[in-house]
Amino acid sequence: MKWTICIIATSLLLTGCASYKRTLTNSKGETITCEASGKNGIITGIYLRKGFNNCINEAKSEGFKEVKTPK
């Protein structure tokens, strides 16, 4: 019984999905959208987030700013 619980807990921990999306704009009115999404667990999620953050940082370094979206 303990092994079954351990296997189920591990499976749930290593599976899932991630989705990130953000729109940025510059002073000229140009926009860029950074997005990343995928399934397959924690490792994939880490790489997706890293790529997403790289996109955001690169856009900001080129003068883009995050657009506030209404909730």
Buried (B, 14 or more C-beta within 10 A) or exposed (E): EEEEEEEEEEEEEEEEEBEBEBBBBBEEEEEBEBEBEBEEBEEBBEEBEEBBEEBBEEBEEEEBEEEEEEE
